[in-house]
Amino acid sequence: MNIGDVSERSGLPAKTIRYYEDIGLVRPPRRENGYREFGYRELNTLAFLGRARSLGFSIEDCRTLLSLYEDRERSSSEVKAIAKIHLTQIDRKIEELQALSATLGDLVARCQGDKRPDCPIIDDLAQQVSREDGDQAINRTSRKRDKPSLDIHATQ
């Protein structure tokens, strides 16, 4: 199969397939003319990667999962551990999004949405740092710049 065929059958864009090849996730053999020649093994690998990415796994997680997929001696506990970590990250992100939704929902509810300029949404976005907090932050930044840096490469 050529890249167009495997793209259609795997549901992945050709650009993604080329990217996966560039980073070593898939290695289709090449014909004498240099064109990729995808077989069912590569198609299954790409389908696996597409599904893993659709579940939100990172490229590095996909790399690990792919090596476990190809390892018939693997332990399912390794796979489960990766999935549990990812699930925890998803749950944390859901909590963050729910908190954002609640905050924004409150601001939207408090905004009159009329012709007056008063707007709690703008007021919230424009919260200014107090002069004291701003001065402390500036002082911390300038102290960091004043410290001599240790460059271990400079003496070598």
N, C-alpha and C positions, 0 to 999 in steps of 0.2 A: 504494500500500500504506500502511496505517496503521502506527503504531509496534509494535503487537502482531504484525502480519504480518511486518514486517521483523525483529523480534526473533526470531521463530520460525525464519525462513529463514536468518538470519545466525548464529544460535546465541548472540547476545549478549542479556543482560537489557535490558529497556527502560530501566532506571535507568542502565546504562552508555551506552546510545545517547543518552540525554538529557545525560549528562555530556560525551560526545564533542561534542555539539552546543554545549553551554555553553562549551567551550574552543576551539571553532572547527575541530575536525577533520572534522566533517560538517555540511553546511548544507542540510537538506531544505527545499524550498519550502513555503510555507504556503498553505492554501486561504483563501478569504474569511472563513470562520468561525474561522480561527486554527489549525486542526488541521494537523499535519505531513502532507505527502504525499511519501512515499518512492517513488523510482523505482528502476530497475535500477542506475543509476549509484551512488546512495547505498547500495544493497544490496551492490554489489561493493566499495565503499569500506569499509563496515562489516566485510565478510568479510575484507578485506585487513588491517584494523586488528586484528580478532580473532586472525588467524593471527600477525601480528607480535607482539602482546602475549603470545600463548601461547608464543612463542619467547623471551620475556623482554625484548623491547626496551622501553625507557622511552617515556614519552609523547612526549618531545622527539625521540627517535630515530624514533618513529612519524610524527611531524609531518614530519621530514626525508624519511623513506622515502616517505611519501605524496606529498610534492611531487615526488620523483623518479619515482614510479609514474605520476603525471599528466603528467610531462614526457617527451614522446616523443623529445626531442633529448638526453636524459640520457646520461651516460657510465656504463657498468656499473662502472667503477673507483670511482666515488663510492659506489655501493651496496656494493661489496665492502669498501671502507675502513670504512664504518659497521659492517658485519657482522664484520669482523676485530677491530675494537675491542671489540665486544660479546662475541665469542668469547674474547678475552683476559680480559675481566672474568669470564666464566663459568668459565674454567679456573682463575683465581685463587680464585674462590669455592669451587670443587671442592677445591682444595688446602687451603683453610682448613677446610672441612667434614671432610676426611679427617684433618687434624691434630686437630680436635675429637673426631672419632670414636675415634682412637687413644688420646687422653688419657682420654676417658670410659671406653673399653673397658678400659684398664689399671686405672682406679679401680674399676670394677665387678668385674674379676677379682680384685683385691686385697681386696675387701670380703667378709667371711665370710657376711654375710646371716643371722646367727643372732640369738639373744636378747641377746647381749652389747652394750654400748653403744659399743664401739670400732668406728669406721667410717672408713676412709680417704677415703671420698667427702666426709663431713662435715668431716674434718680438712683436706682440700684446699680446700673451699669457705670454710673459716674461717681460712685463712692470714692472719695478722695482719701488718700493716706494722710493721717495727721502729720503736722509739721514735725512733731517729736519722733514718730515712727520713721518718717522719711530721713531725718537727720541721722538716726541710728543706723539705718541701712546704708547711707552714704559713707558714714564713718567706718562701718565694717568692710565695705568695698575698698576704701582707700587704704585701710590697714593691711588688707590682703595684698594690695599692689606694692606696699612699702616693704614687705617681708622679702628677704633675699631668697631666691629660688635655688634649689639644689639641682644642678644639672650634672648627673653622673657621667654623661657623655663628654662633658667639657674637659675632664681631666684625662681622658683616654687618648 
